[in-house]
Amino acid sequence: MRNPPIQPKFRANIGGYSAETARYWMGTSTRWGAFAGVAALFLFSQVPIIKQSLLQNTPGLGWYWKVEETKK
């Protein structure tokens, strides 16, 4: 028995995007997301709650944002 000359190839996709397309865009969107997160942290670094809860507790760099309170 002969194989048909044209065999369809099925690729799973979600919303028209295949795994290859998602893999292509994943690296770019990861870099842009990391840049946006770091930029937002530095823009809001003077907000007291962000300074106390996030930046001062960062391992290795927390000393930069620690502010010693003066006693009156």
N, CA, C and O atoms as a CHARMM CRD file, in Angstrom:
* protein
*
  288
    1    1 MET  N      0.84100  -1.17100   0.00000 PROA 1      0.00000
    2    1 MET  CA     0.00000   0.00000   0.00000 PROA 1      0.00000
    3    1 MET  C      0.89000   1.23800   0.00000 PROA 1      0.00000
    4    1 MET  O      1.88000   1.30100   0.72900 PROA 1      0.00000
    5    2 ARG  N      0.53700   2.20300  -0.80700 PROA 2      0.00000
    6    2 ARG  CA     1.31700   3.43500  -0.94000 PROA 2      0.00000
    7    2 ARG  C      0.87000   4.48800   0.06500 PROA 2      0.00000
    8    2 ARG  O     -0.31000   4.59400   0.40000 PROA 2      0.00000
    9    3 ASN  N      1.84700   5.26700   0.53900 PROA 3      0.00000
   10    3 ASN  CA     1.52700   6.41200   1.39800 PROA 3      0.00000
   11    3 ASN  C      1.00300   7.55100   0.54100 PROA 3      0.00000
   12    3 ASN  O      1.44100   7.71500  -0.59800 PROA 3      0.00000
   13    4 PRO  N      0.09700   8.31900   1.05000 PROA 4      0.00000
   14    4 PRO  CA    -0.37500   9.46600   0.26800 PROA 4      0.00000
   15    4 PRO  C      0.77200  10.48300   0.11500 PROA 4      0.00000
   16    4 PRO  O      1.60300  10.61500   1.01400 PROA 4      0.00000
   17    5 PRO  N      0.81900  11.19800  -1.01200 PROA 5      0.00000
   18    5 PRO  CA     1.93500  12.12100  -1.25100 PROA 5      0.00000
   19    5 PRO  C      1.96100  13.31000  -0.29300 PROA 5      0.00000
   20    5 PRO  O      3.03100  13.84900  -0.01300 PROA 5      0.00000
   21    6 ILE  N      0.82100  13.71800   0.20300 PROA 6      0.00000
   22    6 ILE  CA     0.77000  14.86400   1.12100 PROA 6      0.00000
   23    6 ILE  C      0.15000  14.39600   2.42000 PROA 6      0.00000
   24    6 ILE  O     -0.97000  13.88400   2.45000 PROA 6      0.00000
   25    7 GLN  N      0.90200  14.58200   3.49600 PROA 7      0.00000
   26    7 GLN  CA     0.38100  14.22100   4.80800 PROA 7      0.00000
   27    7 GLN  C      0.23000  15.49800   5.63600 PROA 7      0.00000
   28    7 GLN  O      1.17000  16.28700   5.73400 PROA 7      0.00000
   29    8 PRO  N     -0.91600  15.70000   6.21600 PROA 8      0.00000
   30    8 PRO  CA    -1.09400  16.91600   7.01800 PROA 8      0.00000
   31    8 PRO  C     -0.27400  16.85500   8.31200 PROA 8      0.00000
   32    8 PRO  O     -0.11900  15.79500   8.91700 PROA 8      0.00000
   33    9 LYS  N      0.24200  18.00700   8.71400 PROA 9      0.00000
   34    9 LYS  CA     0.96700  18.10300   9.98100 PROA 9      0.00000
   35    9 LYS  C      0.09700  18.90600  10.93800 PROA 9      0.00000
   36    9 LYS  O     -0.33300  20.01700  10.63000 PROA 9      0.00000
   37   10 PHE  N     -0.14900  18.33100  12.08400 PROA 10     0.00000
   38   10 PHE  CA    -0.98700  18.99700  13.07800 PROA 10     0.00000
   39   10 PHE  C     -0.10100  19.57200  14.17100 PROA 10     0.00000
   40   10 PHE  O      0.74400  18.87800  14.73600 PROA 10     0.00000
   41   11 ARG  N     -0.30800  20.84800  14.45900 PROA 11     0.00000
   42   11 ARG  CA     0.40600  21.50000  15.54800 PROA 11     0.00000
   43   11 ARG  C     -0.62300  22.08400  16.51100 PROA 11     0.00000
   44   11 ARG  O     -1.57500  22.75100  16.10700 PROA 11     0.00000
   45   12 ALA  N     -0.40700  21.81900  17.77300 PROA 12     0.00000
   46   12 ALA  CA    -1.32200  22.36100  18.78400 PROA 12     0.00000
   47   12 ALA  C     -1.05200  23.85700  18.92800 PROA 12     0.00000
   48   12 ALA  O      0.10000  24.29100  18.93200 PROA 12     0.00000
   49   13 ASN  N     -2.10700  24.62600  19.04300 PROA 13     0.00000
   50   13 ASN  CA    -1.95200  26.04600  19.29600 PROA 13     0.00000
   51   13 ASN  C     -3.10400  26.54300  20.14900 PROA 13     0.00000
   52   13 ASN  O     -4.17700  25.94200  20.20900 PROA 13     0.00000
   53   14 ILE  N     -2.84300  27.65000  20.79900 PROA 14     0.00000
   54   14 ILE  CA    -3.85500  28.28900  21.63300 PROA 14     0.00000
   55   14 ILE  C     -4.01500  29.71100  21.12600 PROA 14     0.00000
   56   14 ILE  O     -3.07200  30.50100  21.17400 PROA 14     0.00000
   57   15 GLY  N     -5.17300  30.02900  20.65500 PROA 15     0.00000
   58   15 GLY  CA    -5.44100  31.37300  20.15100 PROA 15     0.00000
   59   15 GLY  C     -4.61000  31.72200  18.92800 PROA 15     0.00000
   60   15 GLY  O     -4.35800  32.89900  18.66900 PROA 15     0.00000
   61   16 GLY  N     -4.18000  30.72100  18.17200 PROA 16     0.00000
   62   16 GLY  CA    -3.38800  30.98200  16.98600 PROA 16     0.00000
   63   16 GLY  C     -1.89300  31.03300  17.23900 PROA 16     0.00000
   64   16 GLY  O     -1.12000  31.21000  16.29800 PROA 16     0.00000
   65   17 TYR  N     -1.46600  30.88300  18.48300 PROA 17     0.00000
   66   17 TYR  CA    -0.04800  30.92700  18.82500 PROA 17     0.00000
   67   17 TYR  C      0.44600  29.51500  19.11300 PROA 17     0.00000
   68   17 TYR  O     -0.11400  28.81000  19.95200 PROA 17     0.00000
   69   18 SER  N      1.47600  29.11900  18.42500 PROA 18     0.00000
   70   18 SER  CA     2.03500  27.79200  18.63400 PROA 18     0.00000
   71   18 SER  C      3.13000  27.85200  19.70100 PROA 18     0.00000
   72   18 SER  O      3.46500  28.92800  20.19600 PROA 18     0.00000
   73   19 ALA  N      3.67800  26.69900  20.04800 PROA 19     0.00000
   74   19 ALA  CA     4.74300  26.64600  21.04300 PROA 19     0.00000
   75   19 ALA  C      5.99800  27.35300  20.53600 PROA 19     0.00000
   76   19 ALA  O      6.72200  27.96500  21.32200 PROA 19     0.00000
   77   20 GLU  N      6.26000  27.27500  19.24400 PROA 20     0.00000
   78   20 GLU  CA     7.43000  27.95400  18.68300 PROA 20     0.00000
   79   20 GLU  C      7.30000  29.46900  18.80400 PROA 20     0.00000
   80   20 GLU  O      8.26600  30.16000  19.12700 PROA 20     0.00000
   81   21 THR  N      6.10900  29.97400  18.54700 PROA 21     0.00000
   82   21 THR  CA     5.87900  31.41200  18.66700 PROA 21     0.00000
   83   21 THR  C      6.01400  31.86200  20.10800 PROA 21     0.00000
   84   21 THR  O      6.60200  32.90900  20.38000 PROA 21     0.00000
   85   22 ALA  N      5.47800  31.08600  21.02900 PROA 22     0.00000
   86   22 ALA  CA     5.58200  31.44200  22.45500 PROA 22     0.00000
   87   22 ALA  C      7.03600  31.41600  22.90800 PROA 22     0.00000
   88   22 ALA  O      7.45400  32.28500  23.67300 PROA 22     0.00000
   89   23 ARG  N      7.80800  30.44800  22.45800 PROA 23     0.00000
   90   23 ARG  CA     9.22200  30.35900  22.82100 PROA 23     0.00000
   91   23 ARG  C      9.98700  31.55800  22.26800 PROA 23     0.00000
   92   23 ARG  O     10.89400  32.06600  22.92800 PROA 23     0.00000
   93   24 TYR  N      9.64000  32.00900  21.08400 PROA 24     0.00000
   94   24 TYR  CA    10.29500  33.15500  20.46600 PROA 24     0.00000
   95   24 TYR  C     10.07700  34.42600  21.28400 PROA 24     0.00000
   96   24 TYR  O     11.01800  35.18700  21.50600 PROA 24     0.00000
   97   25 TRP  N      8.84900  34.65900  21.73100 PROA 25     0.00000
   98   25 TRP  CA     8.52200  35.88500  22.44300 PROA 25     0.00000
   99   25 TRP  C      8.81300  35.81300  23.92900 PROA 25     0.00000
  100   25 TRP  O      8.83700  36.85300  24.58800 PROA 25     0.00000
  101   26 MET  N      9.03400  34.63700  24.48100 PROA 26     0.00000
  102   26 MET  CA     9.23900  34.50000  25.92000 PROA 26     0.00000
  103   26 MET  C     10.50400  35.21600  26.39900 PROA 26     0.00000
  104   26 MET  O     10.47600  35.87500  27.43800 PROA 26     0.00000
  105   27 GLY  N     11.59100  35.10200  25.67500 PROA 27     0.00000
  106   27 GLY  CA    12.83700  35.75000  26.07300 PROA 27     0.00000
  107   27 GLY  C     12.71800  37.26200  26.08800 PROA 27     0.00000
  108   27 GLY  O     13.17000  37.92000  27.02600 PROA 27     0.00000
  109   28 THR  N     12.11300  37.80700  25.05400 PROA 28     0.00000
  110   28 THR  CA    11.95700  39.25600  24.96100 PROA 28     0.00000
  111   28 THR  C     11.05200  39.78500  26.06800 PROA 28     0.00000
  112   28 THR  O     11.37700  40.78300  26.71100 PROA 28     0.00000
  113   29 SER  N      9.92900  39.12900  26.29300 PROA 29     0.00000
  114   29 SER  CA     9.01000  39.62400  27.31300 PROA 29     0.00000
  115   29 SER  C      9.57500  39.44500  28.71700 PROA 29     0.00000
  116   29 SER  O      9.25200  40.22900  29.60800 PROA 29     0.00000
  117   30 THR  N     10.40500  38.44000  28.93200 PROA 30     0.00000
  118   30 THR  CA    11.04900  38.28200  30.23700 PROA 30     0.00000
  119   30 THR  C     12.00800  39.43100  30.49900 PROA 30     0.00000
  120   30 THR  O     12.02600  39.98900  31.59600 PROA 30     0.00000
  121   31 ARG  N     12.80100  39.78700  29.50200 PROA 31     0.00000
  122   31 ARG  CA    13.74900  40.90400  29.67400 PROA 31     0.00000
  123   31 ARG  C     13.02200  42.21800  29.90600 PROA 31     0.00000
  124   31 ARG  O     13.41200  42.98600  30.78600 PROA 31     0.00000
  125   32 TRP  N     11.97800  42.49400  29.14200 PROA 32     0.00000
  126   32 TRP  CA    11.23500  43.74500  29.32100 PROA 32     0.00000
  127   32 TRP  C     10.53900  43.78300  30.68200 PROA 32     0.00000
  128   32 TRP  O     10.47800  44.83500  31.31900 PROA 32     0.00000
  129   33 GLY  N     10.01900  42.65000  31.12500 PROA 33     0.00000
  130   33 GLY  CA     9.36200  42.60000  32.43200 PROA 33     0.00000
  131   33 GLY  C     10.34200  42.82700  33.57000 PROA 33     0.00000
  132   33 GLY  O     10.02800  43.53500  34.52800 PROA 33     0.00000
  133   34 ALA  N     11.52900  42.23300  33.47400 PROA 34     0.00000
  134   34 ALA  CA    12.54700  42.43900  34.51000 PROA 34     0.00000
  135   34 ALA  C     12.99400  43.89700  34.53800 PROA 34     0.00000
  136   34 ALA  O     13.15800  44.47400  35.61300 PROA 34     0.00000
  137   35 PHE  N     13.19000  44.48900  33.37700 PROA 35     0.00000
  138   35 PHE  CA    13.58300  45.89700  33.31400 PROA 35     0.00000
  139   35 PHE  C     12.50400  46.79100  33.90600 PROA 35     0.00000
  140   35 PHE  O     12.81700  47.72200  34.64700 PROA 35     0.00000
  141   36 ALA  N     11.24900  46.52800  33.59600 PROA 36     0.00000
  142   36 ALA  CA    10.15000  47.34000  34.12500 PROA 36     0.00000
  143   36 ALA  C     10.05300  47.20200  35.64200 PROA 36     0.00000
  144   36 ALA  O      9.78100  48.18200  36.33400 PROA 36     0.00000
  145   37 GLY  N     10.27200  45.99700  36.16400 PROA 37     0.00000
  146   37 GLY  CA    10.22800  45.79100  37.60900 PROA 37     0.00000
  147   37 GLY  C     11.33400  46.51600  38.33700 PROA 37     0.00000
  148   37 GLY  O     11.09000  47.13700  39.37100 PROA 37     0.00000
  149   38 VAL  N     12.54400  46.45000  37.81800 PROA 38     0.00000
  150   38 VAL  CA    13.67700  47.14500  38.44400 PROA 38     0.00000
  151   38 VAL  C     13.48300  48.65500  38.35200 PROA 38     0.00000
  152   38 VAL  O     13.75100  49.37300  39.31500 PROA 38     0.00000
  153   39 ALA  N     13.02200  49.13700  37.20800 PROA 39     0.00000
  154   39 ALA  CA    12.77700  50.57400  37.05300 PROA 39     0.00000
  155   39 ALA  C     11.70500  51.05700  38.02800 PROA 39     0.00000
  156   39 ALA  O     11.83800  52.13400  38.60900 PROA 39     0.00000
  157   40 ALA  N     10.64800  50.27300  38.21200 PROA 40     0.00000
  158   40 ALA  CA     9.59100  50.66300  39.15000 PROA 40     0.00000
  159   40 ALA  C     10.11600  50.69300  40.58200 PROA 40     0.00000
  160   40 ALA  O      9.75900  51.58600  41.35000 PROA 40     0.00000
  161   41 LEU  N     10.96200  49.72600  40.95000 PROA 41     0.00000
  162   41 LEU  CA    11.53200  49.73500  42.29900 PROA 41     0.00000
  163   41 LEU  C     12.37000  50.98300  42.54800 PROA 41     0.00000
  164   41 LEU  O     12.27100  51.59200  43.61300 PROA 41     0.00000
  165   42 PHE  N     13.19600  51.36900  41.57600 PROA 42     0.00000
  166   42 PHE  CA    14.02200  52.55300  41.76400 PROA 42     0.00000
  167   42 PHE  C     13.20600  53.84100  41.70900 PROA 42     0.00000
  168   42 PHE  O     13.54300  54.81200  42.38700 PROA 42     0.00000
  169   43 LEU  N     12.15000  53.86200  40.92100 PROA 43     0.00000
  170   43 LEU  CA    11.30500  55.05800  40.89000 PROA 43     0.00000
  171   43 LEU  C     10.55300  55.24700  42.20500 PROA 43     0.00000
  172   43 LEU  O     10.36200  56.37500  42.65900 PROA 43     0.00000
  173   44 PHE  N     10.12700  54.14200  42.81300 PROA 44     0.00000
  174   44 PHE  CA     9.38100  54.21200  44.06100 PROA 44     0.00000
  175   44 PHE  C     10.24900  53.94200  45.28200 PROA 44     0.00000
  176   44 PHE  O      9.72000  53.60800  46.34200 PROA 44     0.00000
  177   45 SER  N     11.55900  54.07500  45.16400 PROA 45     0.00000
  178   45 SER  CA    12.45000  53.74400  46.27400 PROA 45     0.00000
  179   45 SER  C     12.34300  54.72900  47.43800 PROA 45     0.00000
  180   45 SER  O     12.80600  54.42000  48.53600 PROA 45     0.00000
  181   46 GLN  N     11.76100  55.87800  47.23600 PROA 46     0.00000
  182   46 GLN  CA    11.61200  56.84400  48.32400 PROA 46     0.00000
  183   46 GLN  C     10.30300  56.67500  49.08300 PROA 46     0.00000
  184   46 GLN  O     10.09700  57.34800  50.09300 PROA 46     0.00000
  185   47 VAL  N      9.43000  55.81200  48.63800 PROA 47     0.00000
  186   47 VAL  CA     8.19000  55.52700  49.35300 PROA 47     0.00000
  187   47 VAL  C      8.55200  54.67500  50.57100 PROA 47     0.00000
  188   47 VAL  O      9.15600  53.61300  50.41900 PROA 47     0.00000
  189   48 PRO  N      8.18900  55.12700  51.78400 PROA 48     0.00000
  190   48 PRO  CA     8.65500  54.44500  52.99600 PROA 48     0.00000
  191   48 PRO  C      8.31700  52.95800  53.07500 PROA 48     0.00000
  192   48 PRO  O      9.15600  52.16900  53.50700 PROA 48     0.00000
  193   49 ILE  N      7.12300  52.55700  52.67300 PROA 49     0.00000
  194   49 ILE  CA     6.75800  51.14200  52.80600 PROA 49     0.00000
  195   49 ILE  C      7.57900  50.26500  51.87000 PROA 49     0.00000
  196   49 ILE  O      7.92000  49.13800  52.23000 PROA 49     0.00000
  197   50 ILE  N      7.89900  50.75300  50.68500 PROA 50     0.00000
  198   50 ILE  CA     8.73700  49.98800  49.75500 PROA 50     0.00000
  199   50 ILE  C     10.16800  49.94500  50.26200 PROA 50     0.00000
  200   50 ILE  O     10.84100  48.91900  50.15900 PROA 50     0.00000
  201   51 LYS  N     10.62600  51.04900  50.80500 PROA 51     0.00000
  202   51 LYS  CA    11.98900  51.09500  51.32500 PROA 51     0.00000
  203   51 LYS  C     12.15800  50.13300  52.50000 PROA 51     0.00000
  204   51 LYS  O     13.16500  49.43000  52.58300 PROA 51     0.00000
  205   52 GLN  N     11.18600  50.09800  53.40200 PROA 52     0.00000
  206   52 GLN  CA    11.31000  49.25600  54.59200 PROA 52     0.00000
  207   52 GLN  C     11.05200  47.78300  54.29300 PROA 52     0.00000
  208   52 GLN  O     11.77500  46.92000  54.79000 PROA 52     0.00000
  209   53 SER  N     10.04300  47.48500  53.49700 PROA 53     0.00000
  210   53 SER  CA     9.67300  46.07900  53.33000 PROA 53     0.00000
  211   53 SER  C     10.45100  45.37600  52.23100 PROA 53     0.00000
  212   53 SER  O     10.71000  44.17800  52.34900 PROA 53     0.00000
  213   54 LEU  N     10.83100  46.06800  51.17100 PROA 54     0.00000
  214   54 LEU  CA    11.50700  45.40000  50.06300 PROA 54     0.00000
  215   54 LEU  C     12.99900  45.71500  49.98600 PROA 54     0.00000
  216   54 LEU  O     13.83200  44.80900  49.98200 PROA 54     0.00000
  217   55 LEU  N     13.32400  46.98500  49.92700 PROA 55     0.00000
  218   55 LEU  CA    14.70000  47.34900  49.61600 PROA 55     0.00000
  219   55 LEU  C     15.66300  47.09900  50.77200 PROA 55     0.00000
  220   55 LEU  O     16.78700  46.65200  50.54500 PROA 55     0.00000
  221   56 GLN  N     15.24500  47.37700  52.01100 PROA 56     0.00000
  222   56 GLN  CA    16.13200  47.15100  53.14500 PROA 56     0.00000
  223   56 GLN  C     16.33600  45.67100  53.42500 PROA 56     0.00000
  224   56 GLN  O     17.33100  45.30300  54.04900 PROA 56     0.00000
  225   57 ASN  N     15.43300  44.81800  52.98800 PROA 57     0.00000
  226   57 ASN  CA    15.54900  43.38200  53.22200 PROA 57     0.00000
  227   57 ASN  C     16.18900  42.63300  52.05500 PROA 57     0.00000
  228   57 ASN  O     16.19700  41.40200  52.04500 PROA 57     0.00000
  229   58 THR  N     16.72300  43.35600  51.07500 PROA 58     0.00000
  230   58 THR  CA    17.38300  42.72700  49.93600 PROA 58     0.00000
  231   58 THR  C     18.74700  42.20900  50.37300 PROA 58     0.00000
  232   58 THR  O     19.56200  42.98400  50.87600 PROA 58     0.00000
  233   59 PRO  N     19.01600  40.91600  50.19400 PROA 59     0.00000
  234   59 PRO  CA    20.31000  40.38400  50.60100 PROA 59     0.00000
  235   59 PRO  C     21.44400  40.98700  49.77600 PROA 59     0.00000
  236   59 PRO  O     21.37900  41.02100  48.54700 PROA 59     0.00000
  237   60 GLY  N     22.47100  41.45500  50.45400 PROA 60     0.00000
  238   60 GLY  CA    23.64700  41.99000  49.78200 PROA 60     0.00000
  239   60 GLY  C     23.57700  43.46900  49.47700 PROA 60     0.00000
  240   60 GLY  O     24.61600  44.12900  49.44300 PROA 60     0.00000
  241   61 LEU  N     22.39600  44.01800  49.25500 PROA 61     0.00000
  242   61 LEU  CA    22.27100  45.44100  48.92200 PROA 61     0.00000
  243   61 LEU  C     21.40100  46.20800  49.90100 PROA 61     0.00000
  244   61 LEU  O     21.21200  47.41300  49.73400 PROA 61     0.00000
  245   62 GLY  N     20.87300  45.55300  50.90200 PROA 62     0.00000
  246   62 GLY  CA    19.97600  46.20600  51.84800 PROA 62     0.00000
  247   62 GLY  C     20.63200  47.31300  52.63900 PROA 62     0.00000
  248   62 GLY  O     19.96000  48.25100  53.06800 PROA 62     0.00000
  249   63 TRP  N     21.94100  47.22100  52.83900 PROA 63     0.00000
  250   63 TRP  CA    22.64800  48.25000  53.61400 PROA 63     0.00000
  251   63 TRP  C     22.55000  49.62000  52.94700 PROA 63     0.00000
  252   63 TRP  O     22.60500  50.63800  53.63700 PROA 63     0.00000
  253   64 TYR  N     22.40900  49.67200  51.64300 PROA 64     0.00000
  254   64 TYR  CA    22.36400  50.94200  50.92200 PROA 64     0.00000
  255   64 TYR  C     21.12400  51.75500  51.29300 PROA 64     0.00000
  256   64 TYR  O     21.18700  52.98400  51.32600 PROA 64     0.00000
  257   65 TRP  N     20.02700  51.10900  51.56400 PROA 65     0.00000
  258   65 TRP  CA    18.77600  51.80500  51.85400 PROA 65     0.00000
  259   65 TRP  C     18.48000  51.91900  53.34800 PROA 65     0.00000
  260   65 TRP  O     17.47000  52.51300  53.72500 PROA 65     0.00000
  261   66 LYS  N     19.33000  51.37000  54.20100 PROA 66     0.00000
  262   66 LYS  CA    19.08200  51.46300  55.63600 PROA 66     0.00000
  263   66 LYS  C     19.34700  52.90000  56.09200 PROA 66     0.00000
  264   66 LYS  O     20.38400  53.48800  55.78500 PROA 66     0.00000
  265   67 VAL  N     18.39300  53.43600  56.82100 PROA 67     0.00000
  266   67 VAL  CA    18.51500  54.78500  57.36300 PROA 67     0.00000
  267   67 VAL  C     18.42200  54.67400  58.86600 PROA 67     0.00000
  268   67 VAL  O     17.45300  54.13900  59.40600 PROA 67     0.00000
  269   68 GLU  N     19.43600  55.18300  59.53600 PROA 68     0.00000
  270   68 GLU  CA    19.42300  55.15300  60.98500 PROA 68     0.00000
  271   68 GLU  C     18.60100  56.32200  61.48900 PROA 68     0.00000
  272   68 GLU  O     18.80900  57.46600  61.08500 PROA 68     0.00000
  273   69 GLU  N     17.66500  56.02100  62.37500 PROA 69     0.00000
  274   69 GLU  CA    16.80500  57.05900  62.89900 PROA 69     0.00000
  275   69 GLU  C     17.53500  57.79600  64.01800 PROA 69     0.00000
  276   69 GLU  O     18.21000  57.18800  64.84900 PROA 69     0.00000
  277   70 THR  N     17.38600  59.09600  64.01900 PROA 70     0.00000
  278   70 THR  CA    18.01000  59.89900  65.07200 PROA 70     0.00000
  279   70 THR  C     17.06000  59.98600  66.25500 PROA 70     0.00000
  280   70 THR  O     15.85400  60.16500  66.08600 PROA 70     0.00000
  281   71 LYS  N     17.61400  59.85600  67.44600 PROA 71     0.00000
  282   71 LYS  CA    16.78800  59.95700  68.64600 PROA 71     0.00000
  283   71 LYS  C     16.73700  61.39300  69.09600 PROA 71     0.00000
  284   71 LYS  O     17.74000  62.10700  69.06800 PROA 71     0.00000
  285   72 LYS  N     15.54400  61.81500  69.51700 PROA 72     0.00000
  286   72 LYS  CA    15.36700  63.21400  69.95100 PROA 72     0.00000
  287   72 LYS  C     15.55600  63.33300  71.42400 PROA 72     0.00000
  288   72 LYS  O     15.44700  64.42900  71.97300 PROA 72     0.00000
